[in-house]
């Protein structure tokens, strides 16, 4: 490791990623030259599968097929993300968990400052918090299944992240515009690419800070009784 620092040597990607994960930073923070590496740039472009001008333009079958094909990991980071359980039988996530798939769901804390601020920006006010409560109701039946974890975050999101194994849908956020009207990037991890990993690092940071929710009914009652 000394030669990486004293001799300005850039390690192989596997070592870069491991070192960056250990220190809790992006690899480009440690080795800025990686950003301009032609191989990294080319791999990053290859990670892009499709671009959709809005979330409503993403085919419904794509959302369904990703969940149905999940084998290892499903990660969801949203404020409310109510559209997902409304268009797809969320109990299938429970089925995936029973077959060994890790399910991590991050919803906004309905009592948090982040959801309140985003609700004001979108013009929905407290309506966004109520959408979070509805999402919690949808996830409640599967929340006690081993392998399923639901946490509440109070983080400003610049994008909603939906990751299934090596595939990812990134719904960008635009000030004053609801997520359904904002662009979506369909990505897939490829060797040498860093875009998917970049978003996964963001997910993990929010996950670490979020509060585990073992009793969804209690969380809903706390909001209703405030």
Residue frames as a rotation matrix with the C-alpha (Angstrom) as fourth column:
UNK 1
0.566 0.824 0.000 0.00
0.824 -0.566 0.000 0.00
0.000 0.000 -1.000 0.00
UNK 2
0.213 -0.556 -0.803 2.95
0.374 -0.713 0.593 2.32
-0.902 -0.427 0.056 0.66
UNK 3
-0.758 -0.577 0.305 3.85
0.478 -0.173 0.861 2.51
-0.444 0.798 0.407 -3.04
UNK 4
0.023 0.837 0.547 0.31
0.959 -0.173 0.224 3.66
0.282 0.519 -0.807 -3.87
UNK 5
0.847 0.327 -0.419 0.94
0.483 -0.803 0.349 6.72
-0.223 -0.498 -0.838 -1.70
UNK 6
0.318 -0.819 -0.478 4.64
0.030 -0.495 0.868 7.47
-0.948 -0.291 -0.133 -1.97
UNK 7
-0.714 -0.646 0.270 5.12
0.243 0.133 0.961 6.56
-0.657 0.752 0.062 -5.63
UNK 8
-0.286 0.696 -0.658 1.83
-0.733 -0.601 -0.317 7.86
-0.617 0.392 0.683 -6.99
UNK 9
-0.984 -0.038 -0.176 0.93
-0.137 0.790 0.598 4.37
0.116 0.612 -0.782 -8.20
UNK 10
-0.119 0.992 0.041 -2.69
-0.993 -0.120 0.025 3.55
0.029 -0.038 0.999 -9.06
UNK 11
-0.695 -0.166 0.699 -3.60
-0.356 0.925 -0.133 0.04
-0.625 -0.342 -0.702 -7.81
UNK 12
-0.895 0.443 -0.049 -5.74
0.218 0.531 0.819 -2.45
0.388 0.723 -0.572 -9.66
UNK 13
-0.325 0.847 0.420 -9.46
-0.468 -0.530 0.707 -1.75
0.822 0.033 0.569 -9.50
UNK 14
0.390 0.509 -0.767 -10.24
0.362 0.682 0.636 -4.51
0.847 -0.526 0.082 -6.99
UNK 15
-0.322 -0.602 -0.731 -7.70
0.929 -0.053 -0.365 -3.06
0.181 -0.797 0.576 -4.57
UNK 16
-0.887 0.044 0.459 -8.97
-0.021 -0.998 0.056 0.49
0.460 0.040 0.887 -5.18
UNK 17
0.041 0.998 0.057 -12.54
-0.287 -0.043 0.957 -0.52
0.957 -0.055 0.284 -4.40
UNK 18
0.337 0.042 -0.941 -11.50
0.718 0.635 0.285 -2.44
0.609 -0.772 0.184 -1.26
UNK 19
-0.666 -0.668 -0.332 -9.42
0.733 -0.504 -0.457 0.48
0.138 -0.547 0.825 0.03
UNK 20
-0.741 0.447 0.502 -12.16
-0.257 -0.878 0.403 3.01
0.621 0.170 0.765 -0.73
UNK 21
0.301 0.886 -0.353 -14.79
0.024 0.362 0.932 0.87
0.953 -0.289 0.088 1.03
UNK 22
0.013 -0.396 -0.918 -12.53
0.917 0.371 -0.146 0.50
0.398 -0.840 0.368 4.06
UNK 23
-0.863 -0.441 -0.245 -12.09
0.500 -0.812 -0.300 4.28
-0.066 -0.382 0.922 4.31
UNK 24
-0.015 0.972 -0.236 -15.70
0.778 -0.137 -0.614 5.08
-0.629 -0.193 -0.754 3.43
UNK 25
-0.057 -0.049 -0.997 -14.87
-0.399 -0.915 0.067 7.26
-0.915 0.401 0.032 0.42
UNK 26
0.946 0.325 -0.010 -15.17
-0.112 0.297 -0.948 7.03
-0.306 0.898 0.317 -3.35
UNK 27
0.402 -0.846 0.351 -12.13
0.796 0.512 0.322 5.65
-0.452 0.150 0.879 -5.16
UNK 28
0.350 -0.250 0.903 -11.82
0.685 -0.589 -0.428 8.88
0.639 0.768 -0.035 -7.16
UNK 29
0.956 -0.047 0.291 -11.18
-0.230 -0.735 0.637 10.75
0.184 -0.676 -0.713 -3.90
UNK 30
0.576 -0.773 0.267 -8.07
0.043 0.355 0.934 8.64
-0.816 -0.526 0.238 -3.35
UNK 31
-0.506 -0.725 0.468 -7.06
0.504 0.192 0.842 8.38
-0.700 0.662 0.268 -7.02
UNK 32
0.158 0.642 -0.750 -8.53
-0.229 -0.715 -0.660 11.32
-0.960 0.277 0.034 -9.03
UNK 33
-0.586 -0.478 -0.655 -6.77
-0.717 -0.070 0.693 10.14
-0.377 0.876 -0.301 -12.20
UNK 34
-0.762 0.337 0.553 -9.18
0.352 0.932 -0.082 7.18
-0.544 0.132 -0.829 -12.38
UNK 35
0.172 0.913 -0.371 -11.97
0.087 -0.389 -0.917 9.49
-0.981 0.125 -0.147 -13.56
UNK 36
0.394 -0.075 -0.916 -10.16
-0.791 -0.534 -0.297 10.25
-0.467 0.842 -0.270 -16.83
UNK 37
-0.602 -0.609 0.515 -8.90
-0.285 0.767 0.574 6.73
-0.746 0.199 -0.636 -17.48
UNK 38
-0.496 0.416 -0.762 -10.16
-0.856 -0.090 0.509 5.83
0.143 0.905 0.401 -21.00
UNK 39
-0.772 0.199 -0.603 -10.97
0.119 0.978 0.172 2.29
0.624 0.061 -0.779 -19.84
UNK 40
-0.751 0.512 -0.417 -13.07
0.475 -0.020 -0.880 3.62
-0.459 -0.859 -0.228 -16.97
UNK 41
-0.515 0.549 -0.658 -14.87
-0.605 -0.777 -0.174 6.08
-0.607 0.309 0.732 -19.24
UNK 42
-0.599 0.250 -0.760 -15.59
-0.635 0.430 0.642 3.36
0.487 0.868 -0.099 -21.81
UNK 43
-0.810 0.285 -0.513 -16.83
0.454 0.858 -0.241 0.92
0.371 -0.428 -0.824 -19.17
UNK 44
-0.728 0.541 -0.420 -19.02
0.111 -0.511 -0.852 3.63
-0.676 -0.667 0.312 -17.67
UNK 45
-0.465 0.551 -0.693 -20.73
-0.869 -0.431 0.241 4.18
-0.166 0.715 0.679 -21.00
UNK 46
-0.667 0.170 -0.726 -21.28
-0.226 0.881 0.415 0.45
0.710 0.441 -0.549 -21.35
UNK 47
-0.918 0.318 -0.237 -23.09
0.343 0.338 -0.876 0.42
-0.199 -0.886 -0.419 -18.00
UNK 48
-0.492 0.769 -0.408 -25.88
-0.614 -0.638 -0.465 2.49
-0.618 0.022 0.786 -19.53
UNK 49
-0.679 0.351 0.645 -28.59
0.523 0.848 0.089 0.14
-0.515 0.397 -0.759 -20.82
UNK 50
-0.146 0.720 0.679 -31.35
0.847 -0.263 0.461 2.66
0.511 0.642 -0.571 -21.53
UNK 51
-0.976 -0.055 -0.212 -32.43
0.154 -0.860 -0.486 6.21
-0.155 -0.507 0.848 -20.81
UNK 52
-0.155 0.979 0.134 -36.06
0.948 0.109 0.299 7.06
0.278 0.173 -0.945 -20.07
UNK 53
-0.531 -0.082 0.844 -37.24
0.155 -0.988 0.002 10.70
0.833 0.132 0.537 -20.12
UNK 54
-0.136 0.502 0.854 -39.53
-0.918 -0.388 0.082 10.04
0.373 -0.773 0.514 -17.16
UNK 55
-0.811 -0.148 0.566 -40.27
-0.443 0.787 -0.430 7.27
-0.382 -0.599 -0.703 -14.68
UNK 56
0.166 0.965 0.201 -43.70
-0.415 0.253 -0.874 6.83
-0.895 0.062 0.443 -16.21
UNK 57
0.448 -0.072 -0.891 -41.93
-0.889 0.067 -0.452 5.92
0.092 0.995 -0.034 -19.49
UNK 58
-0.702 -0.684 0.200 -40.24
-0.706 0.705 -0.066 2.88
-0.096 -0.187 -0.978 -17.90
UNK 59
-0.225 0.652 -0.724 -42.11
-0.455 0.587 0.670 -0.24
0.861 0.481 0.165 -19.09
UNK 60
0.395 0.461 0.795 -44.15
-0.917 0.137 0.376 -1.81
0.064 -0.877 0.476 -16.31
UNK 61
0.950 -0.023 -0.310 -42.86
-0.018 0.992 -0.128 -5.21
0.310 0.127 0.942 -17.35
UNK 62
0.032 -0.999 0.038 -39.29
-0.025 -0.039 -0.999 -4.10
0.999 0.031 -0.026 -16.61
UNK 63
-0.224 -0.059 0.973 -40.11
-0.918 -0.322 -0.231 -3.37
0.327 -0.945 0.018 -12.98
UNK 64
0.701 0.613 0.366 -41.93
-0.699 0.692 0.179 -6.69
-0.143 -0.381 0.913 -12.65
UNK 65
0.807 -0.399 -0.436 -39.26
0.056 0.786 -0.616 -8.76
0.588 0.473 0.656 -14.37
UNK 66
-0.165 -0.914 0.372 -36.46
-0.438 -0.270 -0.857 -7.33
0.884 -0.304 -0.356 -12.25
UNK 67
-0.088 0.195 0.977 -38.19
-0.993 0.060 -0.102 -8.35
-0.078 -0.979 0.188 -9.03
UNK 68
0.861 0.502 0.080 -39.18
-0.489 0.862 -0.134 -11.75
-0.136 0.077 0.988 -10.37
UNK 69
0.689 -0.652 -0.317 -35.60
0.130 0.542 -0.831 -12.47
0.713 0.531 0.458 -11.47
UNK 70
0.315 -0.594 0.740 -33.89
-0.845 -0.530 -0.066 -11.23
0.432 -0.605 -0.669 -8.29
UNK 71
0.545 -0.203 -0.813 -31.53
0.214 0.972 -0.100 -13.79
0.811 -0.120 0.573 -6.82
UNK 72
-0.265 -0.809 -0.524 -29.05
0.795 0.125 -0.594 -12.06
0.546 -0.574 0.610 -4.51
UNK 73
-0.689 -0.088 -0.719 -29.99
0.569 -0.680 -0.463 -8.50
-0.448 -0.728 0.519 -3.59
UNK 74
0.108 0.682 0.723 -32.81
0.765 -0.522 0.378 -5.99
0.635 0.512 -0.578 -3.92
UNK 75
-0.596 -0.333 -0.731 -32.10
0.720 -0.624 -0.303 -2.47
-0.355 -0.706 0.612 -2.66
UNK 76
0.152 0.725 0.672 -34.72
0.796 -0.493 0.351 0.30
0.586 0.482 -0.652 -2.71
UNK 77
-0.601 -0.342 -0.723 -34.01
0.693 -0.673 -0.258 3.90
-0.398 -0.656 0.641 -1.70
UNK 78
-0.295 0.623 0.724 -36.91
0.586 -0.481 0.652 6.34
0.755 0.617 -0.223 -2.03
UNK 79
-0.797 0.287 0.531 -38.93
-0.559 -0.682 -0.472 8.92
0.227 -0.673 0.704 -0.17
UNK 80
0.003 0.862 0.506 -42.23
-0.776 0.321 -0.542 7.03
-0.630 -0.391 0.671 -0.59
UNK 81
-0.858 -0.389 -0.336 -41.89
-0.512 0.595 0.619 5.02
-0.041 0.703 -0.710 -3.81
UNK 82
-0.258 0.845 0.468 -45.59
-0.458 0.319 -0.830 4.25
-0.851 -0.428 0.305 -3.57
UNK 83
0.251 0.363 -0.897 -45.83
-0.967 0.048 -0.251 3.47
-0.048 0.930 0.363 -7.28
UNK 84
-0.628 -0.625 -0.465 -43.84
-0.673 0.736 -0.080 0.24
0.392 0.262 -0.882 -6.84
UNK 85
-0.908 0.326 0.265 -46.17
0.083 0.758 -0.647 -1.63
-0.412 -0.565 -0.715 -4.45
UNK 86
-0.051 0.940 -0.338 -49.15
-0.482 -0.320 -0.816 -0.18
-0.875 0.121 0.469 -6.31
UNK 87
0.338 0.158 -0.928 -48.11
-0.940 0.094 -0.327 -1.70
0.035 0.983 0.181 -9.64
UNK 88
-0.233 -0.502 -0.833 -46.44
-0.416 0.825 -0.382 -4.86
0.879 0.257 -0.401 -8.36
UNK 89
0.827 0.502 -0.251 -47.38
-0.052 0.514 0.856 -7.50
0.559 -0.695 0.452 -5.81
UNK 90
0.197 -0.822 0.534 -44.84
-0.829 -0.431 -0.356 -6.62
0.523 -0.372 -0.767 -3.13
UNK 91
0.666 0.062 0.743 -45.27
-0.567 0.690 0.450 -10.01
-0.485 -0.721 0.495 -1.44
UNK 92
0.919 -0.386 -0.082 -43.04
0.200 0.636 -0.745 -11.37
0.340 0.668 0.662 -4.21
UNK 93
0.132 -0.885 0.447 -40.17
-0.616 -0.427 -0.662 -9.59
0.777 -0.188 -0.601 -2.46
UNK 94
0.244 0.039 0.969 -40.98
-0.909 0.356 0.215 -11.79
-0.337 -0.934 0.122 0.51
UNK 95
0.971 0.118 0.206 -40.82
-0.034 0.929 -0.369 -14.83
-0.235 0.352 0.906 -1.76
UNK 96
0.561 -0.828 -0.002 -37.41
-0.107 -0.071 -0.992 -13.74
0.821 0.557 -0.128 -2.98
UNK 97
0.009 -0.546 0.838 -36.23
-0.940 -0.291 -0.179 -13.34
0.341 -0.786 -0.516 0.62
UNK 98
0.614 0.293 0.733 -37.39
-0.594 0.783 0.184 -16.85
-0.520 -0.548 0.655 1.51
UNK 99
0.944 -0.293 0.150 -35.20
0.318 0.701 -0.638 -18.10
0.082 0.651 0.755 -1.34
UNK 100
0.271 -0.913 -0.304 -32.13
0.897 0.125 0.424 -16.36
-0.350 -0.387 0.853 0.08
UNK 101
-0.046 -0.245 0.968 -32.32
0.674 -0.723 -0.151 -12.94
0.738 0.645 0.198 -1.57
UNK 102
-0.547 -0.194 -0.815 -31.40
0.771 -0.497 -0.399 -9.97
-0.328 -0.846 0.421 0.66
UNK 103
0.161 0.687 0.709 -34.07
0.754 -0.549 0.360 -7.25
0.636 0.477 -0.606 0.61
UNK 104
-0.566 -0.331 -0.755 -33.23
0.739 -0.609 -0.287 -3.75
-0.365 -0.721 0.589 1.88
UNK 105
0.150 0.715 0.683 -35.88
0.807 -0.487 0.333 -1.03
0.571 0.501 -0.650 1.76
UNK 106
-0.739 -0.386 -0.552 -35.19
0.620 -0.711 -0.332 2.59
-0.264 -0.588 0.765 2.68
UNK 107
0.188 0.832 0.522 -38.25
0.799 -0.439 0.412 4.82
0.572 0.340 -0.747 3.03
UNK 108
-0.477 -0.342 0.810 -38.30
-0.054 -0.908 -0.415 8.37
0.877 -0.241 0.414 4.31
UNK 109
-0.754 0.229 -0.615 -39.08
0.648 0.112 -0.753 8.99
-0.104 -0.967 -0.233 7.95
UNK 110
0.004 0.835 0.551 -42.61
0.785 -0.344 0.516 10.46
0.620 0.430 -0.656 7.76
UNK 111
0.822 0.250 -0.512 -41.75
0.547 -0.597 0.586 12.64
-0.159 -0.762 -0.628 10.76
UNK 112
-0.040 -0.995 -0.096 -38.42
0.869 -0.082 0.488 13.75
-0.493 -0.064 0.868 9.30
UNK 113
0.078 -0.042 -0.996 -37.29
-0.107 -0.994 0.033 17.11
-0.991 0.104 -0.082 7.99
UNK 114
-0.857 -0.511 -0.060 -36.28
-0.122 0.089 0.989 15.67
-0.500 0.855 -0.139 4.59
UNK 115
-0.579 0.708 0.405 -39.75
0.814 0.479 0.328 14.41
0.038 0.520 -0.853 3.65
UNK 116
0.316 0.685 -0.656 -41.33
0.672 -0.650 -0.355 17.63
-0.670 -0.329 -0.666 4.90
UNK 117
-0.209 -0.498 -0.842 -38.96
-0.269 -0.798 0.539 19.74
-0.940 0.339 0.033 2.80
UNK 118
-0.970 -0.158 0.185 -39.43
0.112 0.385 0.916 17.55
-0.216 0.909 -0.356 -0.30
UNK 119
-0.212 0.970 0.117 -43.21
0.949 0.233 -0.211 17.69
-0.232 0.067 -0.970 0.13
UNK 120
0.340 0.280 -0.898 -43.06
0.228 -0.951 -0.211 21.48
-0.913 -0.133 -0.387 0.15
UNK 121
-0.589 -0.657 -0.470 -40.83
-0.334 -0.332 0.882 21.53
-0.735 0.677 -0.024 -2.93
UNK 122
-0.921 0.258 0.291 -43.21
0.389 0.599 0.700 19.28
0.007 0.758 -0.653 -4.86
UNK 123
-0.684 0.692 0.230 -46.25
-0.599 -0.713 0.363 21.24
0.416 0.110 0.903 -3.73
UNK 124
-0.063 0.655 -0.753 -47.75
0.131 0.754 0.644 18.26
0.989 -0.058 -0.133 -1.84
UNK 125
0.027 0.020 0.999 -46.94
-0.865 -0.501 0.034 19.40
0.501 -0.865 0.004 1.67
UNK 126
-0.297 -0.095 0.950 -47.82
-0.801 0.566 -0.194 16.73
-0.519 -0.819 -0.244 4.23
UNK 127
0.722 0.641 -0.259 -49.25
-0.668 0.551 -0.501 14.62
-0.179 0.534 0.826 1.41
UNK 128
0.138 -0.746 -0.652 -45.81
-0.601 0.460 -0.654 13.11
0.787 0.482 -0.384 0.77
UNK 129
-0.714 -0.361 0.600 -45.58
-0.700 0.339 -0.629 11.93
0.024 -0.869 -0.495 4.37
UNK 130
0.168 0.861 0.480 -48.95
-0.712 0.443 -0.545 10.24
-0.682 -0.250 0.687 3.98
UNK 131
0.670 -0.016 -0.742 -47.66
-0.636 0.503 -0.585 8.48
0.383 0.864 0.327 0.85
UNK 132
-0.486 -0.873 -0.054 -44.78
-0.645 0.399 -0.652 7.14
0.591 -0.282 -0.756 2.95
UNK 133
-0.456 0.390 0.800 -47.30
-0.726 0.357 -0.588 5.78
-0.515 -0.849 0.120 5.45
UNK 134
0.667 0.718 -0.200 -49.16
-0.686 0.486 -0.541 3.99
-0.292 0.498 0.817 2.65
UNK 135
0.239 -0.671 -0.702 -45.90
-0.602 0.465 -0.649 2.45
0.761 0.578 -0.293 1.44
UNK 136
-0.691 -0.489 0.532 -45.14
-0.711 0.326 -0.623 1.29
0.131 -0.809 -0.573 4.96
UNK 137
0.129 0.835 0.535 -48.52
-0.753 0.433 -0.496 -0.44
-0.646 -0.339 0.684 5.05
UNK 138
0.744 0.124 -0.657 -47.66
-0.612 0.523 -0.594 -2.29
0.269 0.843 0.465 1.85
UNK 139
-0.104 -0.909 -0.402 -44.29
-0.474 0.401 -0.784 -3.46
0.874 0.109 -0.473 3.20
UNK 140
-0.104 0.078 0.991 -45.58
-0.994 0.006 -0.105 -4.36
-0.014 -0.997 0.077 6.67
UNK 141
0.838 0.515 0.182 -46.70
-0.523 0.852 -0.004 -7.93
-0.157 -0.092 0.983 5.77
UNK 142
0.754 -0.599 -0.270 -43.20
0.285 0.668 -0.687 -8.88
0.592 0.441 0.675 4.58
UNK 143
0.390 -0.646 0.656 -41.19
-0.616 -0.713 -0.335 -6.85
0.684 -0.273 -0.676 7.10
UNK 144
0.411 -0.200 0.889 -40.84
-0.820 0.345 0.457 -9.75
-0.398 -0.917 -0.022 9.57
UNK 145
0.996 -0.089 -0.012 -39.59
0.071 0.863 -0.500 -12.25
0.055 0.497 0.866 6.99
UNK 146
0.367 -0.929 -0.039 -35.92
0.231 0.050 0.972 -13.13
-0.901 -0.366 0.233 7.55
UNK 147
-0.390 -0.594 0.704 -33.86
0.861 0.035 0.507 -11.38
-0.326 0.804 0.498 4.89
UNK 148
0.182 0.511 0.840 -36.20
0.662 -0.695 0.279 -8.38
0.727 0.505 -0.465 4.62
UNK 149
-0.381 -0.321 -0.867 -35.11
0.856 -0.477 -0.199 -5.17
-0.350 -0.818 0.456 6.31
UNK 150
0.370 0.526 0.765 -36.98
0.677 -0.717 0.166 -1.86
0.636 0.456 -0.622 6.29
UNK 151
-0.377 -0.520 -0.766 -35.35
0.877 -0.466 -0.115 1.32
-0.297 -0.716 0.632 7.56
UNK 152
0.773 0.619 0.135 -36.44
0.634 -0.757 -0.159 4.96
0.003 0.209 -0.978 7.75
UNK 153
-0.345 -0.934 0.088 -34.08
0.938 -0.346 0.006 7.71
0.025 0.084 0.996 6.61
UNK 154
0.699 0.462 -0.545 -34.06
0.475 -0.871 -0.129 11.47
-0.535 -0.169 -0.828 7.01
UNK 155
-0.369 -0.929 0.019 -31.76
0.451 -0.161 0.878 12.18
-0.813 0.332 0.478 4.09
UNK 156
0.298 0.352 -0.887 -32.02
-0.599 -0.654 -0.461 14.57
-0.743 0.669 0.016 1.17
UNK 157
0.084 -0.214 0.973 -32.16
0.516 0.845 0.141 12.37
-0.852 0.491 0.182 -1.93
UNK 158
-0.279 -0.240 -0.930 -30.80
-0.636 -0.679 0.366 13.47
-0.719 0.694 0.037 -5.28
UNK 159
-0.387 0.237 -0.891 -32.02
-0.746 0.488 0.453 10.25
0.542 0.840 -0.012 -6.88
UNK 160
0.489 0.522 0.699 -34.18
-0.757 0.652 0.043 7.27
-0.433 -0.550 0.714 -6.00
UNK 161
-0.503 -0.769 -0.395 -32.28
-0.859 0.497 0.125 4.00
0.100 0.402 -0.910 -6.40
UNK 162
0.674 0.647 0.356 -33.73
-0.636 0.754 -0.166 0.61
-0.376 -0.115 0.920 -7.33
UNK 163
-0.309 -0.883 -0.353 -31.06
-0.947 0.321 0.028 -2.08
0.089 0.343 -0.935 -7.47
UNK 164
0.790 0.465 0.400 -31.67
-0.481 0.874 -0.067 -5.74
-0.381 -0.140 0.914 -8.33
UNK 165
0.611 -0.661 0.436 -28.50
0.621 0.741 0.254 -7.87
-0.491 0.116 0.863 -8.44
UNK 166
-0.451 -0.886 0.106 -26.36
0.744 -0.307 0.594 -6.33
-0.494 0.346 0.798 -11.21
UNK 167
-0.269 0.455 0.849 -29.13
0.728 -0.482 0.488 -4.12
0.631 0.749 -0.201 -12.63
UNK 168
-0.535 0.084 -0.841 -30.14
0.654 -0.589 -0.475 -0.69
-0.535 -0.804 0.260 -11.38
UNK 169
0.127 0.586 0.801 -32.76
0.786 -0.552 0.279 1.95
0.605 0.594 -0.530 -12.14
UNK 170
-0.641 -0.394 -0.659 -31.84
0.703 -0.646 -0.298 5.47
-0.308 -0.654 0.690 -11.01
UNK 171
0.341 0.827 0.447 -34.74
0.872 -0.456 0.179 7.94
0.352 0.329 -0.876 -10.90
UNK 172
-0.703 -0.690 0.170 -33.16
0.591 -0.701 -0.400 11.39
0.395 -0.181 0.901 -10.81
UNK 173
0.170 0.727 -0.665 -34.73
0.919 -0.360 -0.159 14.14
-0.355 -0.585 -0.730 -8.67
UNK 174
-0.535 -0.223 0.815 -35.45
0.579 -0.799 0.162 17.62
0.615 0.559 0.557 -10.00
UNK 175
-0.908 0.147 -0.392 -36.39
0.251 -0.556 -0.792 20.53
-0.334 -0.818 0.468 -7.75
UNK 176
-0.500 0.796 -0.341 -40.13
-0.627 -0.605 -0.491 21.13
-0.597 -0.032 0.802 -7.74
UNK 177
-0.071 0.436 -0.897 -40.91
-0.892 0.375 0.253 18.11
0.447 0.818 0.362 -9.91
UNK 178
0.566 0.339 0.752 -42.35
-0.682 0.704 0.196 14.79
-0.463 -0.624 0.630 -8.74
UNK 179
-0.356 -0.812 0.462 -40.22
-0.420 0.581 0.697 11.67
-0.834 0.054 -0.548 -9.26
UNK 180
0.183 0.518 0.836 -42.68
0.495 0.686 -0.534 10.24
-0.849 0.512 -0.131 -11.79
UNK 181
0.972 0.234 -0.014 -41.88
0.123 -0.562 -0.818 13.12
-0.200 0.793 -0.575 -14.17
UNK 182
0.443 -0.882 -0.161 -38.11
-0.772 -0.466 0.432 12.90
-0.457 -0.067 -0.887 -13.84
UNK 183
0.307 -0.374 -0.875 -35.61
-0.780 0.428 -0.457 10.92
0.546 0.822 -0.161 -16.00
UNK 184
0.748 -0.077 0.660 -34.56
-0.383 0.762 0.522 7.35
-0.543 -0.643 0.540 -15.22
UNK 185
-0.062 -0.834 -0.549 -31.24
-0.978 0.161 -0.133 5.69
0.199 0.528 -0.825 -16.01
UNK 186
0.958 0.248 0.146 -31.28
-0.267 0.955 0.130 1.93
-0.107 -0.164 0.981 -16.55
UNK 187
0.126 -0.992 -0.032 -27.80
-0.974 -0.117 -0.194 0.70
0.188 0.055 -0.981 -15.62
UNK 188
0.988 0.049 -0.144 -26.08
-0.020 0.980 0.197 -2.66
0.150 -0.192 0.970 -15.42
UNK 189
0.512 -0.844 0.161 -22.76
-0.542 -0.172 0.823 -3.34
-0.666 -0.509 -0.545 -13.72
UNK 190
0.922 -0.357 -0.150 -19.92
0.065 0.526 -0.848 -4.33
0.382 0.772 0.508 -16.06
UNK 191
0.434 -0.838 -0.331 -16.26
0.863 0.282 0.419 -5.10
-0.258 -0.468 0.845 -15.29
UNK 192
-0.579 -0.780 0.237 -14.31
0.811 -0.581 0.068 -1.87
0.085 0.232 0.969 -14.98
UNK 193
-0.052 0.642 0.765 -17.39
0.302 -0.720 0.625 0.33
0.952 0.263 -0.157 -14.67
UNK 194
-0.856 -0.301 -0.421 -17.91
0.483 -0.174 -0.858 2.55
0.185 -0.938 0.294 -11.65
UNK 195
-0.614 0.663 0.428 -21.32
-0.471 -0.743 0.476 4.18
0.633 0.091 0.769 -12.15
UNK 196
0.376 0.775 -0.508 -23.37
-0.011 0.552 0.834 1.40
0.927 -0.307 0.216 -10.52
UNK 197
-0.053 -0.483 -0.874 -20.88
0.892 0.371 -0.259 1.10
0.449 -0.793 0.411 -7.68
UNK 198
-0.885 -0.256 0.389 -20.99
0.129 -0.937 -0.323 4.89
0.448 -0.236 0.863 -7.24
UNK 199
-0.117 0.933 0.339 -24.73
-0.624 -0.335 0.706 4.77
0.773 -0.129 0.621 -6.63
UNK 200
0.458 0.256 -0.851 -24.42
0.354 0.826 0.439 1.70
0.815 -0.502 0.288 -4.40
UNK 201
-0.599 -0.721 -0.349 -21.93
0.668 -0.211 -0.713 3.57
0.441 -0.661 0.608 -2.23
UNK 202
-0.715 0.431 0.551 -24.53
-0.466 -0.881 0.085 6.31
0.522 -0.195 0.830 -1.84
UNK 203
0.340 0.874 -0.348 -27.18
-0.297 0.451 0.842 3.73
0.892 -0.183 0.413 -0.90
UNK 204
0.130 -0.349 -0.928 -24.92
0.713 0.684 -0.157 2.17
0.689 -0.641 0.337 1.73
UNK 205
-0.871 -0.461 0.172 -24.21
0.240 -0.704 -0.669 5.55
0.429 -0.541 0.723 3.31
UNK 206
-0.291 0.852 0.434 -27.91
-0.753 -0.484 0.446 6.26
0.590 -0.197 0.783 3.73
UNK 207
0.423 0.452 -0.786 -28.50
0.007 0.865 0.501 2.70
0.906 -0.217 0.363 4.97
UNK 208
-0.387 -0.687 -0.615 -25.87
0.666 0.253 -0.702 3.08
0.637 -0.682 0.360 7.67
UNK 209
-0.962 -0.020 0.271 -27.46
-0.128 -0.846 -0.517 6.29
0.240 -0.532 0.812 8.98
UNK 210
-0.233 0.972 -0.017 -31.08
-0.529 -0.112 0.841 5.11
0.816 0.205 0.541 8.77
UNK 211
-0.478 0.175 0.861 -33.17
-0.845 0.177 -0.505 3.80
-0.241 -0.969 0.063 11.66
UNK 212
-0.946 0.176 -0.273 -34.22
0.078 0.939 0.334 0.13
0.315 0.294 -0.902 11.60
UNK 213
-0.338 0.909 0.244 -38.00
-0.930 -0.363 0.065 -0.29
0.147 -0.205 0.968 11.70
UNK 214
-0.992 -0.057 -0.114 -38.98
-0.034 0.981 -0.193 -3.49
0.123 -0.188 -0.975 13.49
UNK 215
-0.393 0.907 -0.153 -42.53
0.731 0.207 -0.650 -2.31
-0.558 -0.367 -0.744 14.23
UNK 216
-0.839 0.072 0.539 -44.12
0.406 -0.578 0.708 -0.55
0.363 0.813 0.456 11.27
UNK 217
0.193 0.981 -0.034 -47.47
0.714 -0.116 0.691 -0.18
0.673 -0.157 -0.723 13.03
UNK 218
0.322 -0.158 -0.934 -45.74
0.838 -0.411 0.358 1.71
-0.440 -0.898 0.000 15.84
UNK 219
-0.763 -0.645 -0.042 -44.03
0.525 -0.656 0.542 4.01
-0.377 0.392 0.839 13.33
UNK 220
-0.521 0.665 0.534 -47.37
0.439 -0.327 0.837 4.80
0.732 0.671 -0.121 11.72
UNK 221
0.455 0.715 -0.531 -49.03
0.816 -0.096 0.570 5.33
0.357 -0.693 -0.627 15.07
UNK 222
-0.175 -0.616 -0.768 -46.23
0.804 -0.540 0.250 7.72
-0.568 -0.574 0.590 16.09
UNK 223
-0.933 -0.126 0.337 -46.95
0.324 -0.700 0.636 9.85
0.155 0.703 0.694 13.02
UNK 224
-0.182 0.961 0.206 -50.71
0.428 -0.111 0.897 9.83
0.885 0.252 -0.391 13.51
UNK 225
0.536 0.434 -0.724 -50.39
0.811 -0.027 0.584 10.67
0.234 -0.901 -0.367 17.17
UNK 226
-0.539 -0.837 -0.097 -47.96
0.832 -0.510 -0.219 13.54
0.134 -0.199 0.971 16.92
